[in-house]
Amino acid sequence: MTSGPYGDSQPPGGVPTGGQPFPAGPAEAGYQNPYGGNPGPVSYPQAGYPPPPGYGYPVAPGYPQPRNGMGTAGLVLGIIGLVFCWMTWVGWVLNILAIIFGGVGISRANQGHATNRGSAVAGLVLGLIGLILGVLLWVVIGVAVFGMSRV
């Protein structure tokens, strides 16, 4: 047994630390097992703290979380596409993507995989409005520019 600045390295009573087996003492050496053989030294697992308890109520397993990404993406792209509808390629691409994502979002909401049907419908409608406004704007500009040159 070693001694350090804090006293003995083993706790009193001969209890080993770290899950090490007890040394065979005189009482164990003379013990005869009725089934034959010596049981050998006994080892105890190292004591530890139990895991902390969970917080809140447990979540019921087996219920998939609704994924709302397509309808939300359609809504965001529809808003941005409506703002940039006067820019030919940027507005048209954003509005076409808003129509696609809005349609997929509506489909997912109808199947029960998503809960944001309203956002998907709004994205689809804003994409259509932005695309129609963009095309009409460029038709009006084309008529104004090329119509004046004929006169």
Disulfide bonds with the S-S distance in Angstrom:
none
